[in-house]
Amino acid sequence: MTTTISRVGFIGLGDQGGPMAEAIAERGFALHVWARRPASLSAVERIPHTVHRTVAELGASAELIGLCLRDDADIWDVLDGQGLLAAVASGTIIVNHGTGDPAEAVRLGEHVARAGGVYLDAPVSGGSPGARAHTLTTFAGGSENAFETARPVFDTFSDTVTLMGPVGAGQFAKLFNNALTITNMKNAEDVLGLAAQVGLDLPALIDVINASSGGSVALRSLGRDVTPELAEHVHLLMKKDMHHFADAVRAGGGGDPSEVLQRGLAGAAGLVDAARMIARARQTGAPAGEAA
């Protein structure tokens, strides 16, 4: 395995992955990218990079390859369906920055190892705002040697980087983080709904609570970053993550996660309506429960 990384490949130039790739290049790494849709390449148009025509071509050009994709099925498709694993040199580090199943991370790690590569699961928290600010949290799972080799790359877009244990541990930590966030989102939705019913100014209430003891990441996100349009997308990811969380707890021999799962699913289900409620309040200047 290479002990110093200079050439970094990146696949998944979305709202979060694009700023992550940009941060990598800004710190001086040679960035190599591939995108299914040419329009996605606009995410890195301001910084030096090399575009590859195929996933396999990218795989042959990088020492570390970051994947910021939707789910585990997409990782398998890139590794096998599109030929990444067949093209990488021995010792190449392949990093999954997405959120998935810890048990699947173990299977992916074993599969990558059989092909001569090294696998890290390193999901990130902070969303696109954290990616743009380079303040993501990276939860890593894998060998200490691979982690230390990859850490300078992670440091470009993160302000907190922690090795949680072997492959799969990064996903476990991220899922517990997400379970807390999503169940807290349910709390925020319930309380803000009641505040609207009694005629309080929701934007002002969110701001003052976030400066007080009742503040939370969930409340800040709901009041600032989660637009109705984004909520339509995010609530589906939240549901997926809650099911991954419950499955992982059961598979790991933990207690019954049903109560936490149901509260998280309720938080995901209420996100769109809550985002619309807050957007209406901001647009009209009137309390969300009143007519403008």
Rosetta blueprint (number, residue, H / E / L):
1 M L
2 T L
3 T L
4 T L
5 I L
6 S L
7 R E
8 V E
9 G E
10 F E
11 I E
12 G L
13 L L
14 G L
15 D L
16 Q L
17 G H
18 G H
19 P H
20 M H
21 A H
22 E H
23 A H
24 I H
25 A H
26 E H
27 R L
28 G L
29 F L
30 A E
31 L E
32 H E
33 V E
34 W E
35 A L
36 R L
37 R L
38 P H
39 A H
40 S H
41 L H
42 S H
43 A H
44 V H
45 E L
46 R L
47 I L
48 P L
49 H L
50 T E
51 V E
52 H L
53 R L
54 T L
55 V H
56 A H
57 E H
58 L H
59 G H
60 A L
61 S L
62 A L
63 E L
64 L E
65 I E
66 G E
67 L E
68 C L
69 L L
70 R L
71 D L
72 D H
73 A H
74 D H
75 I H
76 W H
77 D H
78 V H
79 L H
80 D H
81 G H
82 Q L
83 G L
84 L H
85 L H
86 A H
87 A H
88 V L
89 A L
90 S L
91 G L
92 T L
93 I E
94 I E
95 V E
96 N E
97 H L
98 G L
99 T L
100 G L
101 D L
102 P H
103 A H
104 E H
105 A H
106 V H
107 R H
108 L H
109 G H
110 E H
111 H H
112 V H
113 A H
114 R H
115 A L
116 G L
117 G L
118 V E
119 Y E
120 L E
121 D E
122 A L
123 P L
124 V E
125 S E
126 G L
127 G H
128 S H
129 P H
130 G H
131 A H
132 R H
133 A H
134 H L
135 T L
136 L E
137 T E
138 T E
139 F E
140 A E
141 G E
142 G L
143 S L
144 E H
145 N H
146 A H
147 F H
148 E H
149 T H
150 A H
151 R H
152 P H
153 V H
154 F H
155 D L
156 T L
157 F L
158 S E
159 D E
160 T E
161 V E
162 T E
163 L E
164 M E
165 G E
166 P L
167 V L
168 G L
169 A H
170 G H
171 Q H
172 F H
173 A H
174 K H
175 L H
176 F H
177 N H
178 N H
179 A H
180 L H
181 T H
182 I H
183 T H
184 N H
185 M H
186 K H
187 N H
188 A H
189 E H
190 D H
191 V H
192 L H
193 G H
194 L H
195 A H
196 A H
197 Q H
198 V L
199 G L
200 L L
201 D L
202 L H
203 P H
204 A H
205 L H
206 I H
207 D H
208 V H
209 I H
210 N H
211 A L
212 S L
213 S L
214 G L
215 G L
216 S L
217 V H
218 A H
219 L H
220 R H
221 S H
222 L H
223 G H
224 R H
225 D L
226 V L
227 T L
228 P H
229 E H
230 L H
231 A H
232 E H
233 H H
234 V H
235 H H
236 L H
237 L H
238 M H
239 K H
240 K H
241 D H
242 M H
243 H H
244 H H
245 F H
246 A H
247 D H
248 A H
249 V H
250 R H
251 A H
252 G L
253 G L
254 G L
255 G L
256 D L
257 P L
258 S H
259 E H
260 V H
261 L H
262 Q H
263 R H
264 G H
265 L H
266 A H
267 G H
268 A H
269 A H
270 G L
271 L H
272 V H
273 D H
274 A H
275 A H
276 R H
277 M H
278 I H
279 A H
280 R H
281 A H
282 R H
283 Q H
284 T H
285 G L
286 A L
287 P L
288 A L
289 G L
290 E L
291 A L
292 A L
